[in-house]
Amino acid sequence: MNYGMIFIETLVYVVKEGKVLLIRKKRGLGAGYYNGIGGKVEDGENVVSAAIRECREEVGITPRNLEWMGLLEFWNYEDDRVESVHFVHVFLARDFDGTPRESSEAEPIWFGIDEIPYNNMWEDDIMWLPKVLSDKRVYGRFEFDRWRLIKSEVYEVIPSK
Ligand SMILES: Nc1nc2c([nH]c(=O)n2[C@H]2C[C@H](O)[C@@H](COP(=O)(O)OP(=O)(O)OP(=O)(O)O)O2)c(=O)[nH]1
């Protein structure tokens, strides 16, 4: 959903047999980084249907039973001006249909939970993704200047699951 500079987005982490499915993003913002599967919610979609569509488009799988794990806010500044604000809903999926395949946007790769390549990921991920993968819900607010992290706040959502 694009309200000018405000975006509603999704991120899905598929976890199965002690591994998490990440993508290596091939283009756009964050290209070259490993990330969960996701993108912008489009007009007429709800957040869950967008999360499912992005999984199908990016890696050809359909997640089952998405569990909502939290909300992240990414505020990107250019000097003192807000360039864009991204509200990102994070989900876990413990099962899926289909077989992960590469697309023009993403290459899917499984990582052991202890082998997640945080130094090739967005800087904030190490502050909240371990909590999500330990089944904790999170709320995070991050400020960036030209997409370099300058401020962070992370909370576990209480009551937890
Ligand atoms: N893990 C993580 N994900 C982030 C961070 N910042 C950020 O925008 N993302 C995610 C949220 C969205 O899932 C994704 C945005 O991807 P995108 O702009 O390519 O969206 P899209 O697939 O709809 O692409 P497009 O059609 O606009 O090209 O990146 C971050 O700091 N950490």
Ligand as a Chemical Component Dictionary entry (heavy atoms), coordinates in Angstrom:
data_LIG
# 
_chem_comp.id                   LIG 
_chem_comp.type                 NON-POLYMER 
_chem_comp.pdbx_formal_charge   0 
_chem_comp.three_letter_code    LIG 
# 
loop_
_chem_comp_atom.comp_id 
_chem_comp_atom.atom_id 
_chem_comp_atom.alt_atom_id 
_chem_comp_atom.type_symbol 
_chem_comp_atom.charge 
_chem_comp_atom.model_Cartn_x 
_chem_comp_atom.model_Cartn_y 
_chem_comp_atom.model_Cartn_z 
_chem_comp_atom.pdbx_ordinal 
LIG N1  N1  N 0 14.667 -7.731 7.462  1  
LIG C1  C1  C 0 14.541 -6.466 7.051  2  
LIG N2  N2  N 0 13.727 -6.208 6.018  3  
LIG C2  C2  C 0 13.645 -4.941 5.627  4  
LIG C3  C3  C 0 14.347 -3.894 6.234  5  
LIG N3  N3  N 0 14.002 -2.744 5.589  6  
LIG C4  C4  C 0 13.141 -3.089 4.597  7  
LIG O1  O1  O 0 12.579 -2.333 3.783  8  
LIG N4  N4  N 0 12.905 -4.441 4.633  9  
LIG C5  C5  C 0 12.018 -5.272 3.823  10 
LIG C6  C6  C 0 10.550 -4.997 4.043  11 
LIG C7  C7  C 0 9.935  -5.577 2.792  12 
LIG O2  O2  O 0 9.650  -6.949 2.959  13 
LIG C8  C8  C 0 11.039 -5.443 1.776  14 
LIG C9  C9  C 0 10.751 -4.334 0.799  15 
LIG O3  O3  O 0 10.995 -4.857 -0.402 16 
LIG P1  P1  P 0 10.679 -4.112 -1.758 17 
LIG O4  O4  O 0 10.763 -2.637 -1.578 18 
LIG O5  O5  O 0 11.539 -4.769 -2.761 19 
LIG O6  O6  O 0 9.167  -4.480 -2.006 20 
LIG P2  P2  P 0 8.512  -5.149 -3.262 21 
LIG O7  O7  O 0 8.914  -6.600 -3.342 22 
LIG O8  O8  O 0 7.038  -4.856 -3.176 23 
LIG O9  O9  O 0 9.259  -4.440 -4.436 24 
LIG P3  P3  P 0 8.911  -3.436 -5.577 25 
LIG O10 O10 O 0 7.784  -4.049 -6.322 26 
LIG O11 O11 O 0 8.585  -2.120 -4.932 27 
LIG O12 O12 O 0 10.231 -3.416 -6.303 28 
LIG O13 O13 O 0 12.251 -5.173 2.462  29 
LIG C10 C10 C 0 15.163 -4.199 7.331  30 
LIG O14 O14 O 0 15.804 -3.325 7.927  31 
LIG N5  N5  N 0 15.234 -5.502 7.712  32 
# 
loop_
_chem_comp_bond.comp_id 
_chem_comp_bond.atom_id_1 
_chem_comp_bond.atom_id_2 
_chem_comp_bond.value_order 
_chem_comp_bond.pdbx_ordinal 
LIG N1  C1  SING 1  
LIG C1  N2  DOUB 2  
LIG C1  N5  SING 3  
LIG N2  C2  SING 4  
LIG C2  C3  DOUB 5  
LIG C2  N4  SING 6  
LIG C3  N3  SING 7  
LIG C3  C10 SING 8  
LIG N3  C4  SING 9  
LIG C4  O1  DOUB 10 
LIG C4  N4  SING 11 
LIG N4  C5  SING 12 
LIG C5  C6  SING 13 
LIG C5  O13 SING 14 
LIG C6  C7  SING 15 
LIG C7  O2  SING 16 
LIG C7  C8  SING 17 
LIG C8  C9  SING 18 
LIG C8  O13 SING 19 
LIG C9  O3  SING 20 
LIG O3  P1  SING 21 
LIG P1  O4  DOUB 22 
LIG P1  O5  SING 23 
LIG P1  O6  SING 24 
LIG O6  P2  SING 25 
LIG P2  O7  DOUB 26 
LIG P2  O8  SING 27 
LIG P2  O9  SING 28 
LIG O9  P3  SING 29 
LIG P3  O10 DOUB 30 
LIG P3  O11 SING 31 
LIG P3  O12 SING 32 
LIG C10 O14 DOUB 33 
LIG C10 N5  SING 34 
# 
